[in-house]
Amino acid sequence: MSPRQRRFLDFVVTETLAGRAERIKAYGIAVEVFGRDESFDAQNDPIVRVEAGHLRRAMERYYLGAGRDDPVMITIPKGGYVPRFDWTEDPAPDQLQAAPPDLPVAPRRWRTPVTGLVALAALVLLATAIAVFRPFAAGDIPLRPDVPRLLVQPFEDLSQPDTPSALALGLTQEVIGQLAKFRDIVVLTRDQAGLPVPSGADAPRYILAGSVDSDDSTLRVQARVVSRPDGAVLWADSYSGDLTVARVLQIEREIAAQVATALGQPYGVIFQADTARQVARPPEDWAAYACTLSYYEYRVSLEQANHQRIRDCLERTVAEFPGYATAWALLAQVYIDELRFRFPPASGATGSPYERALAAAERAVALEPTNIRGLQAKMFALFFAGDMTAAADVGRKALAINPNDTELLGEAGYRIALTGNWDEGCALVEAARARSQGPFGYYETALALCDYIRGDLEGAATWIRTAKMHENPQYHLIAAIIFAEKGDPASAAEVDWMRQNAPHLVTDTRREVALRVGRAEDVDRFMASLAKAGLPERAD
């Protein structure tokens, strides 16, 4: 499929799912897709009819071959340009809701007709429309945008520079393996023969190099990351291990884990470097990747003011790059924020925030089963649907895949703690706070709750005062609980803030607490503290 045929398909699917099917005419397609001017005459210029024929044949070939098992079939009936969507198998009854009346659907004798759409139908179908035909456009548009590429050079052994030692080779391979668990960094390697550095689109933005040295008792490692375009050293650090008390392989794993965490975590070295990049006239693939960077900036404070911008940005990204699992996962978490923080959904959004979040999270996991952000999003969706045990299990599964991801470490720890496993969960949050390069406010609110549960009210008050989350409603709910239990009059100010800025937290307080806390005894404990702050369970 040629690029303009793909633009043709993108345009008609987008217009149809937006409820503008009646506007899909040859003139509009010629102007919007093929760049014809306002003088276009369909009688004298057959471009739309010709390209429609080519597109229909490409779609027929696809569904007879690679796409025969796809869950949705998209066709463009002759005589017009409005696409039609058919399920290729019966969808589960609990996934269906009434189809919008203006969405063209038609039964087929040999396929199950569309009888409804999943809550995220418009977005998923649009992504499918763009994605399923990529086998005919290999190399035209990547399935994911301009994510960073990191070349890991073999670590040099300073004790024998002419011949790489087993120690240097082992450490290099361990670092590569640990970094590869971060799915949003493409890790490149070179063997000892000195293969050339990839160029063009495959060229790395960053290079990791390092050295090892050892004596009878200590292993010392130096590592640095260099920006390939200008050779600037972006990061450097040193590590050491005691060879007298541990095996060499264990030391290599520990040092490699520290290097991978520093570089690959969402707020790590690569994230900071890419966030600081200035890209003049950014292409679409960079803009899409920059959207995921913006999500993490939003994540610092979780403010409603930034929610709509990030949601819209991520929805555009998954439409343009439907194979980008991380963008689907982050979009799922943005949808969950509409549930847990009562942020307003988009105008015309279908289904509940939970349904949209779960659909996006499951798509992320289907695209990349080991994508940590996808599993984290699924954990969130299950948690706020009330299946907190299943959510904690998904969090533990993700941690087994990549225990070096501090974002996951903190989030999974928080969910596990709130299910009632406070010792296990709080230990994970503490580890995330210690290993993360920021932001810390979210972890600090969790640690404040951990100290509150332990009965350490001084520690809880210190953590909550340290956290910089002052525009987030949950921060004020936690602060009110802690200050009230401590007898601090500041609790009244926290309740006043909620009344003015988050009234949902004061109109049905028990329900809001129970949405986030697994054990009934913990809910009762929180409610007793809130009562001391003067906050009733339910406002009249």
C-alpha positions in Angstrom: 0.0 0.0 0.0 1.4 3.4 -1.0 1.6 6.3 1.5 -1.2 8.1 -0.2 -3.4 5.0 -0.2 -2.8 4.8 3.5 -3.7 8.5 3.9 -6.9 7.8 1.9 -7.8 5.0 4.4 -6.8 7.1 7.4 -9.0 10.0 6.2 -12.2 8.0 5.5 -12.0 5.9 8.7 -11.3 9.0 10.8 -14.3 10.9 9.3 -16.6 8.0 9.7 -15.8 7.3 13.3 -16.1 11.0 14.1 -19.7 10.9 12.8 -19.0 12.7 9.6 -19.6 9.9 7.1 -22.1 12.0 5.1 -19.2 14.4 4.3 -17.0 11.7 2.7 -17.2 12.7 -1.0 -14.7 12.6 -3.9 -14.1 16.4 -3.6 -13.2 16.3 0.0 -10.9 13.3 -0.4 -9.1 14.9 -3.4 -8.5 18.2 -1.5 -7.7 16.7 2.0 -5.8 13.6 0.9 -4.3 14.2 -2.5 -3.7 17.9 -2.3 -5.9 19.0 -5.2 -7.0 22.7 -5.1 -10.6 24.0 -4.9 -11.1 23.8 -8.7 -11.0 19.9 -8.5 -13.6 18.3 -10.8 -14.2 14.6 -10.3 -15.5 14.2 -13.8 -12.2 15.3 -15.4 -9.8 14.1 -12.7 -10.3 10.4 -11.8 -7.7 10.2 -9.0 -10.1 9.4 -6.2 -11.8 6.6 -8.2 -8.5 5.1 -9.3 -7.0 5.2 -5.8 -10.2 3.8 -4.3 -9.9 0.8 -6.6 -6.3 0.3 -5.7 -7.1 0.5 -2.0 -10.0 -2.0 -2.3 -7.7 -4.5 -4.0 -4.9 -4.1 -1.4 -7.5 -4.6 1.4 -8.9 -7.7 -0.2 -5.4 -9.2 -0.6 -4.7 -8.5 3.1 -7.8 -10.2 4.4 -7.2 -13.2 2.2 -3.8 -13.6 3.7 -2.2 -12.1 6.8 -5.4 -10.4 8.0 -7.7 -13.4 7.8 -7.7 -13.8 11.6 -8.1 -10.1 12.4 -11.0 -9.4 14.8 -12.4 -6.5 12.7 -12.7 -6.4 8.9 -12.7 -3.0 7.2 -14.1 -2.6 3.6 -15.0 0.3 1.3 -18.1 -0.8 -0.7 -18.2 0.2 -4.4 -20.3 3.2 -5.2 -19.0 5.3 -2.4 -16.0 5.9 -0.1 -17.6 5.3 3.4 -15.9 2.4 5.1 -17.8 -0.5 6.7 -16.7 -2.4 9.8 -17.5 -6.1 10.4 -16.6 -8.3 13.4 -14.9 -11.5 12.1 -16.1 -13.4 15.2 -18.7 -12.8 17.8 -17.5 -10.4 20.5 -18.1 -11.2 24.1 -21.6 -10.0 25.2 -20.2 -8.0 28.2 -17.9 -6.1 25.8 -20.7 -4.7 23.7 -22.8 -1.6 23.8 -25.1 -0.1 21.2 -23.3 1.1 18.1 -23.7 4.8 17.2 -26.6 5.1 14.8 -24.5 6.9 12.2 -21.8 4.3 12.1 -22.2 2.3 8.9 -22.4 -1.4 9.6 -23.7 -4.2 7.4 -24.0 -8.0 7.8 -22.1 -10.4 5.7 -23.2 -14.0 5.1 -19.9 -15.4 5.9 -19.0 -13.2 8.8 -20.7 -12.1 12.0 -22.1 -8.6 11.6 -21.2 -5.8 13.9 -23.9 -5.6 16.6 -22.0 -3.3 18.9 -18.7 -1.7 19.8 -16.3 -1.9 22.6 -16.1 1.1 24.8 -12.9 2.2 23.0 -14.2 1.3 19.6 -13.5 4.5 17.7 -9.9 4.6 18.8 -9.2 0.9 18.4 -10.8 0.7 15.0 -8.9 3.7 13.8 -5.7 2.2 15.0 -6.6 -1.1 13.4 -7.4 0.6 10.1 -3.9 2.1 10.0 -2.1 -0.9 11.5 -3.5 -3.9 9.7 -2.2 -2.8 6.3 1.4 -2.1 7.3 2.6 -5.3 5.7 2.0 -3.6 2.4 3.9 -0.5 3.5 7.0 -1.8 5.2 9.4 0.9 6.0 7.0 3.8 5.1 5.9 4.6 8.7 7.4 2.9 11.8 5.1 1.1 14.2 6.5 3.2 17.0 8.1 6.7 16.9 11.5 8.0 17.4 12.4 6.3 20.7 16.0 6.6 21.8 18.6 4.2 20.5 21.5 3.4 22.8 24.7 1.7 21.6 26.4 -0.3 24.3 30.1 -0.6 23.6 32.1 -3.5 25.2 33.5 -2.5 28.6 37.3 -2.2 28.5 39.3 -4.2 31.0 42.0 -1.8 32.3 44.1 -4.6 33.7 44.5 -6.2 30.2 43.5 -3.7 27.6 44.6 -5.8 24.6 42.4 -8.8 25.3 38.9 -8.4 26.8 38.6 -10.5 29.9 35.7 -12.7 30.9 34.9 -10.2 33.6 34.5 -7.3 31.1 32.6 -9.4 28.6 30.3 -10.7 31.3 29.5 -7.2 32.7 28.8 -5.9 29.1 26.3 -8.7 28.4 24.7 -8.3 31.8 24.2 -4.5 31.2 22.8 -5.2 27.8 20.3 -7.7 29.2 19.2 -5.4 32.0 18.8 -2.4 29.7 16.8 -4.5 27.2 14.0 -4.9 29.8 13.2 -1.2 29.3 11.1 -1.4 26.2 11.3 2.3 25.3 15.0 2.2 24.7 16.4 0.3 21.6 19.6 -1.3 22.7 22.3 -1.8 20.0 25.5 -3.8 20.4 28.7 -4.4 18.6 30.8 -7.5 18.8 34.5 -7.6 19.5 35.3 -7.5 15.7 34.2 -3.9 15.8 31.1 -3.7 13.6 30.5 -0.1 12.3 28.1 2.1 14.2 24.6 2.1 12.5 23.8 5.2 10.5 20.7 6.9 9.2 17.5 6.1 10.9 19.1 3.3 12.8 21.9 5.5 14.3 22.1 5.6 18.1 21.5 8.9 19.8 23.5 7.8 22.8 26.5 5.6 23.5 27.2 3.8 26.8 30.9 3.0 27.4 32.8 1.9 30.4 35.7 0.1 31.9 36.4 -2.5 34.6 39.4 -3.0 36.9 39.9 -5.4 39.8 42.4 -6.6 42.3 42.1 -9.5 44.7 39.3 -7.9 46.8 37.5 -5.3 44.8 35.8 -4.9 41.4 35.6 -1.3 40.1 33.5 -0.1 37.2 33.4 3.2 35.5 30.5 4.0 33.1 29.5 7.0 31.0 26.8 8.0 28.5 27.8 10.2 25.6 25.5 12.1 23.2 26.6 10.8 19.8 25.8 13.9 17.8 28.1 16.2 19.7 30.2 13.9 21.9 29.0 15.5 25.2 29.2 13.4 28.3 25.7 13.3 29.7 26.3 11.1 32.7 29.1 9.3 34.4 29.3 7.2 37.5 31.4 4.6 39.3 30.5 1.4 41.1 32.4 -1.1 43.1 31.9 -4.6 44.5 33.6 -6.6 47.2 35.0 -9.7 45.6 35.8 -11.2 49.0 32.1 -11.6 50.1 30.3 -12.4 46.9 30.6 -14.2 43.7 31.7 -12.4 40.5 28.4 -13.1 38.7 26.4 -11.7 41.5 28.5 -8.5 41.6 28.1 -8.1 37.8 24.3 -8.4 38.1 24.1 -5.9 40.9 26.3 -3.3 39.1 24.4 -3.9 35.8 21.1 -3.4 37.6 22.3 0.0 39.0 23.5 1.1 35.6 20.3 0.0 33.9 18.1 1.8 36.5 20.1 5.0 36.2 19.8 5.0 32.4 16.5 3.4 31.6 13.9 4.4 34.3 11.3 6.9 33.1 13.0 9.8 34.9 16.5 8.5 34.2 19.5 9.8 32.2 18.0 9.0 28.7 14.6 10.6 29.7 16.4 13.8 30.9 18.5 14.0 27.8 15.6 13.6 25.5 13.4 16.0 27.4 16.1 18.6 27.0 16.5 18.1 23.3 15.6 21.0 21.0 14.2 19.7 17.7 13.5 22.3 15.1 10.4 21.5 13.1 10.0 18.1 14.7 8.8 15.3 12.5 5.7 13.3 13.4 7.7 10.4 14.9 9.6 12.8 17.3 6.4 14.6 18.2 4.8 11.3 19.1 7.7 10.2 21.3 7.8 13.7 22.9 4.1 13.1 23.8 5.2 10.2 26.1 7.8 12.4 27.7 5.2 15.0 28.4 3.1 12.3 30.1 5.9 11.9 32.7 6.0 15.6 33.3 2.2 15.5 33.9 2.8 12.5 36.2 5.0 14.7 38.5 2.0 16.5 40.0 -1.0 14.9 38.4 -2.8 18.2 38.0 -6.2 18.4 36.3 -5.0 21.5 34.3 -2.6 19.2 32.3 -4.9 16.2 32.0 -6.8 17.1 28.8 -3.7 18.2 26.9 -1.9 14.9 27.7 -5.0 12.8 26.9 -5.5 14.5 23.5 -1.8 14.2 22.7 -1.7 10.4 23.5 -4.9 9.8 21.5 -3.3 11.4 18.5 -0.2 9.3 19.0 -1.9 5.9 19.1 -3.9 6.9 16.0 -0.7 7.7 14.2 1.4 4.9 15.7 -1.0 2.1 16.5 1.8 -0.4 17.3 3.3 1.9 20.0 2.5 -0.2 23.1 3.8 2.4 25.6 1.5 5.1 24.2 -1.5 2.8 24.6 -0.4 2.1 28.2 0.0 5.7 29.1 -3.3 6.6 27.6 -4.9 3.9 29.8 -3.4 5.5 32.9 -4.7 8.9 31.8 -8.2 7.4 31.5 -7.9 5.9 35.0 -7.1 9.4 36.3 -10.6 10.3 35.2 -11.9 7.8 37.7 -9.5 8.1 40.6 -9.2 11.9 40.5 -12.6 12.7 38.8 -10.9 14.6 36.0 -13.4 15.3 33.3 -13.5 13.0 30.3 -13.3 14.1 26.7 -16.5 15.4 25.2 -18.4 12.5 23.6 -16.2 9.9 25.2 -18.0 6.5 25.2 -17.9 4.0 28.0 -16.7 4.5 31.6 -13.1 5.5 32.3 -12.5 2.0 33.5 -13.7 0.4 30.3 -11.6 2.7 28.1 -8.6 2.2 30.4 -8.8 -1.6 30.3 -9.3 -1.7 26.5 -6.2 0.5 26.0 -4.1 -1.4 28.6 -5.0 -4.8 27.0 -4.1 -3.5 23.6 -0.7 -2.4 25.0 -0.1 -5.9 26.5 -1.3 -7.6 23.3 1.3 -5.6 21.3 4.1 -6.2 23.8 3.4 -8.8 26.5 6.5 -7.7 28.5 5.9 -4.0 28.2 6.1 -2.8 31.7 3.9 0.3 31.2 1.2 -1.9 29.7 1.2 -4.3 32.6 1.3 -1.3 35.0 -1.8 0.1 33.2 -3.6 -3.2 33.5 -2.8 -3.3 37.2 -4.3 0.2 37.6 -7.5 -0.8 35.6 -8.0 -3.9 37.7 -7.3 -2.1 40.9 -9.9 0.7 40.4 -12.4 -1.9 39.1 -12.3 -3.4 42.6 -10.3 -6.5 41.7 -7.4 -5.5 43.9 -5.9 -8.9 44.4 -5.6 -9.5 40.6 -4.1 -6.0 40.3 -1.4 -6.8 42.9 -0.7 -10.1 41.1 -0.2 -8.2 37.8 2.1 -5.8 39.6 4.2 -8.7 41.0 4.4 -10.2 37.5 5.7 -7.0 36.0 8.3 -6.6 38.8 9.5 -10.1 38.0 10.1 -9.0 34.4 11.9 -5.7 35.3 12.7 -5.1 39.0 14.9 -2.1 38.0 12.0 0.1 36.8 11.5 2.5 39.7 8.2 3.9 38.3 6.7 0.3 38.4 8.4 -0.4 41.7 6.7 2.5 43.4 3.3 2.1 41.7 3.1 -1.7 42.3 4.3 -1.2 45.9 1.5 1.4 46.5 -1.2 -0.9 45.1 0.1 -3.9 47.1 0.2 -1.8 50.3 -3.4 -0.5 49.7 -4.7 -4.1 49.3 -3.6 -4.6 52.9 -0.1 -6.0 52.4 1.4 -3.0 54.0 4.8 -4.5 54.9 5.4 -5.8 51.4 4.1 -2.8 49.6 5.8 -0.2 51.8 9.2 -1.9 51.3 8.8 -1.6 47.6 7.8 2.1 47.8 10.8 2.7 50.0 13.1 1.0 47.5 11.6 3.1 44.6 12.1 6.3 46.6 15.7 5.4 47.3 16.6 4.3 43.7 14.5 6.8 41.7 15.9 10.0 40.2 12.6 11.7 40.8 10.0 13.0 41.1 9.5 12.0 44.7 6.2 13.5 45.7 4.1 10.5 44.7 6.3 8.1 46.6 6.3 10.4 49.6 2.5 10.4 49.9 2.7 6.6 49.9 5.4 6.6 52.6 3.3 9.0 54.7 0.4 6.5 54.6 2.9 3.7 55.5 4.0 5.5 58.6 0.4 6.3 59.5 -0.4 2.6 59.4 2.6 1.8 61.5 1.5 4.4 64.1 4.5 6.7 63.4 2.5 9.9 63.1 5.6 12.2 63.3 7.1 10.3 60.4 3.8 10.4 58.5 3.6 14.2 59.0 7.1 14.7 57.8 6.6 12.8 54.6 3.3 14.5 53.8 4.8 17.9 54.3 7.8 17.0 52.1 5.6 15.8 49.2 5.1 18.4 46.5 1.7 17.4 45.3 -0.4 20.4 46.4 -2.7 20.5 43.4 -3.7 16.8 43.6 -6.9 15.9 45.6 -5.5 12.7 47.0 -2.6 14.5 48.6 -5.1 16.7 50.6 -7.1 13.6 51.6 -4.0 11.9 53.0 -2.8 15.1 54.7 -6.2 15.5 56.4 -6.1 11.9 57.7 -2.6 12.3 59.1 -2.9 15.8 60.6 -6.3 14.9 62.2 -4.9 11.8 63.8 -1.9 13.8 65.0 -4.2 16.5 66.5 -2.7 19.1 64.1 -5.1 22.0 63.3 -3.8 21.9 59.7 -6.3 19.2 59.1 -9.1 21.8 58.9 -7.3 23.6 56.1 -7.0 20.3 54.2 -10.7 19.7 54.5 -11.5 23.3 53.3 -9.3 22.7 50.3 -11.2 19.6 49.4 -14.6 21.3 49.8 -13.5 24.0 47.4 -11.5 22.0 44.8 -12.5 18.4 45.1 -16.1 18.3 46.4 -16.5 14.6 45.4 -14.2 13.8 48.3 -16.5 15.3 50.9 -19.9 14.4 49.4 -19.4 10.6 49.7 -16.2 10.2 51.6 -16.4 6.5 52.5 -17.0 5.5 48.9 -14.0 7.5 47.7 -11.8 5.9 50.4 -13.1 2.4 49.7 -12.3 2.9 46.0 -8.6 3.1 46.9 -8.3 0.9 50.0 -8.7 -2.9 49.9 -9.4 -3.9 53.6 -12.5 -2.9 55.4 -10.5 -2.4 58.6 -8.2 0.1 56.9 -11.2 2.0 55.4 -12.7 2.2 58.9 -9.4 3.5 60.3 -9.1 6.2 57.7 -12.7 7.2 58.2 -12.2 7.5 61.9 -9.3 9.9 61.3 -11.3 11.9 58.8 -14.1 12.2 61.4 -11.6 13.9 63.7 -10.9 16.4 60.9 -14.6 17.2 60.9 -15.3 15.4 57.6 -18.6 13.3 57.7 -18.9 10.0 55.8 -21.5 11.6 53.6 -22.5 15.2 53.3 -26.2 16.1 53.1 
